[in-house]
Amino acid sequence: MFHNEDYIVGLSIKHLNRPNTSLNKEKEYNKPMSISLQGGMEFNIIQYERSFLPRFSYLFTYAAVSQTEDKLYFNFVEELRMGGFSMGLSQKFSNVGSFNFNSIGIGAGLEFENFEFGMAYSFPLRSKAKVHSPSIFEIFVTFDFSRFKRNQRGFFKHLQTDSY
């Protein structure tokens, strides 16, 4: 992963040695190699601080494309952060046999000091799709161990370099 204050780009390769994951000793199943490319950008939506929105309001967009054998998977996320409150939208697509819109999700969160509390729900779209996504409801609490977080109260940007 490479990132700065506004952009993030990454590449990952999984299962390079194609491990055998079969539980049956008579039949081998070698896990196929998977390649994934990720990227994201974060925009300050009130650059001149002349808006009804909180002072630190950002739009974070993220996309990931993964390929496993002849299958492609696409994930897109858009998140609006307004001070300590965030809300987002996610979409998942795949190209397994034909192009499919698999699911759409919504989420919301609240950040306080080093903690973030939130929830998300994913709605599956099961028309003629070959990949069926489940309905997923999650509640989460995260803690940021960054020693610089305490010095940046009120600054709710995703992409930070924290002076390292």
N, C-alpha and C positions, 0 to 999 in steps of 0.2 A: 504494500500500500504506500502510495505517495500522496501527501496532502499539504495544503497550506491553509490560510484562513478562509478561503473561498471555494476551493476545489478539492476533490478526492478522487483518485484513480487507483484501481487495484486489479491484480490478476492472480488467480489461484488455479492450481492443477491438483486434482485428487486422484488417488489410486494409481500412482505411477508404476508400481510393480504388479498391478492387477492381482490383488490377493484373492485366494480361494476362500470364499465365505460360505461354502456349502456345509451343511450339517450332516450330509449323507456321504459316507466314505466311498460309495460306489459311483457317484456322479459329482464331478467338479463344477463349481460355478465361480469363474473368475470375474471379479468386479470390474466393470468397464471404466476406463480412464475418463475423467470429467474435467473440462476446462471451463472456467468462469471469468468473465470480465465485469468489473463493477466500476461505477462512476457516479459522482454526485456534485451538486453545486448548491451554494447557499447565498441567497440574495437578501440584502437589507432593504425591506420594502418601504421604509420611511427614511431615506437618506438625509433629508433636510429637517427632520423632526417636526414636520408641520402636518399633523394628522390627528385624528381622534384615537388612533391606536397607541399602545404603550411605547415608550421610548425605544426599547429594544425589541423590535418585531422583525422576524426573519421568515423567509420561505426556503425550506430545504427540499431539494428534489434529488432522488436517488434512483438509479436503474442498474439492474444486473441481468446479464445474459449468460446462460449456461448451456453447454453442449455435452451430451453423453451419447456416444455412438451417433446415430442419425436423428436424435431427438433434441429439440431446442426448447428452453424454458426462459420466459421473460418475466421479471418482477419490476414493478414501478411503485415508488412511494413518493408522496408529496405531503409535507408537514408544515403547517403554519404555526410559528411560535410567537406568541404575543406576551411578552414579559414571562412570567412563570407558568402560563397556561399554554398548552399546545393541543392542536387537533389535526388529524391527518386522514389521508385516503390512500389505499393501496390497491393495486390491480395485479393479477397473475394471468399470464397467457402461456400457451404451449403449442408446439408444432409436433404432435405425435400422430402421424397419419395424415392429419389435416390441421389447419390453424384453429385453435380453440381459445375462447375467453373462459377461464376456469373459475375465477372468484374475484370478488371486490370486497374490500374491508374498510372499516372506519375505526378510529381510535381517538382517545383523548388522554391528556396527562396534566399533572400539576407538579411543578418543581418547587421545592422548599429547601434552602441551604444546599447540602450535598445529597438530598434525597429526591427521588422522582416517583410519584405515585400515578398509576394509570390503568387504563383498560382498553381492550381492543376486541372487535368481533369481525369475523370473516364470513361473508355470505357466499356459499357456493352457487355457481350457475351451471345447472345440470341439464342442458338441453340435449344436444347430440354430441357432447364432448367425449373424447376418448380418455381424458384424464379427469377423474372425479375428485375434487377437493372437498375435504370435510368442513363442516361448520366448526369454527374454532372461536371460543370465548376465552380471553385471558385477562387476568388481573395481575399487575406486577408492581414491585417495589424495587428500585435500584438505588445503590449508594455509590457515589463517585469518590474514590480515594485520593483524587488529585489534591496535593497540598496547596495548589494555587487557586482552587475553587473558592475558598473562603475569602480571598482578596478580590474576587470579581462578583460580588453580590449584585444582582440585578442585570448581569450580562449573560443572557441565555442562548448564546450561539452554540450550535453543534460542533462546528469545525473550529478548533482552537489549537494553538501550538504550545500554550502554557509555558513559554520561555525555556523549552528544553533543547 
